[in-house]
């Protein structure tokens, strides 16, 4: 079971503070949304929580079960999907999923063929991802995060470029594969985080 504890966490670029004094504890089997206007710092907070961006003040502790995690090993326990994170477009979907699972194995019982079928991308399984539509690419980004066997899932604007069928698929995957995981969603679109029980507004930490 995953727990992430932020204490007085803040981030600034040059002299501008993006957020300050963020103190909160995220615990497993719960869903959290970080909301706020465009450009308000939601994505930056998510990246700081992920350990991808170093905070300017405060600290973050990560715990898996009874084990306190070091910052440089947190990536093994977290999966993230975001519009600014690219997939390897020169690979086919099948090649990409095989490559991805070398670094982060998929959830037990999930074979790549089943993942592709669940995404509805069977006909494009052997096509290079660079030829995919933006919506198809977003399905791939969500898949590599949601299907990875990690206790924590960070989603930044997960419904970006998805049509109605894609949004329904997103919620289906959350319901089927994420019930006991820690989920953080960064977005100002309620369709992205309608399942989240706790809503945090980034503007409260300015």
Buried (B, 14 or more C-beta within 10 A) or exposed (E): EBBBBBBEBBBBEEEEBBBBBBEBEBEBEEBBBBBBEEEBBBBBBBBBBBBBBEBBBBEBEBBBEEEEBEEEEBBEBBBBBBBEEEBBEEBBBBBBBEEBBEEBEBBEEBEBEEBBEBBEBEEBBEBBBEEBEEBBBBBBBBBBBBBBEBBBBBBBBBBBBBEEEBBEBBBEBBEEBBEEBBBBBBBBBEEBBEBBEEEBBBEEBE
